[in-house]
Amino acid sequence: MPVPFDQHLSFVKEKIASSLSLLSSVDQSAQSMIYYNSNQIARMQIKKNQLKIKKPAAQSILMSIQSVAYPFEVQIQRKGINVYVLKRLSHTVSMDFNLYELVLFNIF
């Protein structure tokens, strides 16, 4: 007996949602490992007095915060934590955003 189209469509949607959730988790874990490894490299460079601070083009602080919070998104949602980011700076900031992201990663 053939399966009704609505049931089949519902089954496919559930599978896609499950796959997307799994892929998102893997992607977030990979991003977390990138920050962890970059952090360890920066620590070694600090100990050897070889860390060079770069001043790249101005970037949004909000974008840096969002990229660092991304690996923790699943845990934040599961625990029902409300995250608020207030922007009080009206001007652009020129700093080493890679180091800033590493500091944020350690705070999270």
C-alpha positions in Angstrom: 0.0 0.0 0.0 1.5 3.3 -1.0 2.3 6.0 1.6 0.2 9.2 1.3 2.2 12.1 0.0 1.6 14.2 3.1 3.1 11.5 5.4 6.1 11.1 3.0 6.6 14.9 2.9 6.5 15.1 6.7 9.0 12.3 7.0 11.4 14.0 4.5 11.1 17.3 6.4 11.9 15.6 9.7 15.0 13.9 8.2 16.2 17.2 6.6 15.7 19.1 9.9 17.6 16.3 11.8 20.4 16.4 9.2 20.7 20.2 9.4 20.8 20.1 13.1 23.6 17.5 13.0 25.5 19.5 10.3 25.2 22.7 12.4 26.5 20.9 15.4 29.5 19.6 13.5 30.2 23.1 12.0 30.0 24.7 15.4 32.4 22.1 16.9 34.8 22.8 14.0 34.6 26.5 14.6 35.2 26.0 18.3 38.3 23.9 17.5 39.6 26.6 15.2 39.4 29.1 18.1 40.9 26.7 20.6 43.9 25.9 18.4 44.4 29.6 17.5 44.3 30.4 21.1 47.0 27.8 21.9 49.2 29.2 19.1 48.8 32.7 20.4 49.7 31.6 23.9 52.9 30.0 22.7 53.7 33.1 20.7 53.2 35.3 23.8 55.5 33.0 25.9 58.2 33.3 23.2 57.6 37.0 22.8 56.8 36.5 19.1 53.2 37.7 19.0 52.6 40.4 16.5 49.5 42.5 16.8 48.0 43.4 13.5 45.7 46.3 12.8 43.5 45.2 9.9 40.8 47.3 8.3 38.0 48.5 10.6 35.5 45.8 11.3 32.2 45.6 13.3 32.6 44.5 16.9 29.1 43.1 16.7 30.2 40.8 13.8 33.1 39.5 15.9 30.8 38.8 18.8 28.4 37.0 16.6 31.1 34.8 15.0 32.5 33.9 18.5 29.1 33.2 19.9 28.2 30.9 17.0 29.9 27.7 18.3 28.0 28.1 21.6 24.6 28.7 20.0 23.3 25.2 20.6 24.2 25.3 24.3 22.8 28.8 24.7 19.5 27.6 23.2 19.3 24.4 25.2 19.9 26.2 28.5 17.5 28.9 27.6 20.1 31.7 28.1 19.1 35.1 26.9 22.1 36.9 25.3 22.0 40.7 24.8 24.6 42.8 23.0 24.4 46.5 23.5 26.2 48.7 21.0 27.2 52.0 22.5 30.1 52.9 20.1 29.1 55.1 17.3 32.5 55.0 15.6 34.6 52.3 14.0 37.3 50.6 16.0 40.7 49.7 14.6 42.3 46.8 16.4 43.4 43.2 16.0 40.0 41.5 15.7 41.6 38.0 15.6 43.0 38.5 19.1 39.7 40.1 20.2 37.8 37.0 19.1 40.3 34.8 21.0 39.6 36.8 24.2 35.9 36.5 23.7 36.2 32.8 23.1 38.0 32.4 26.4 35.2 34.4 28.1 32.5 32.2 26.7 
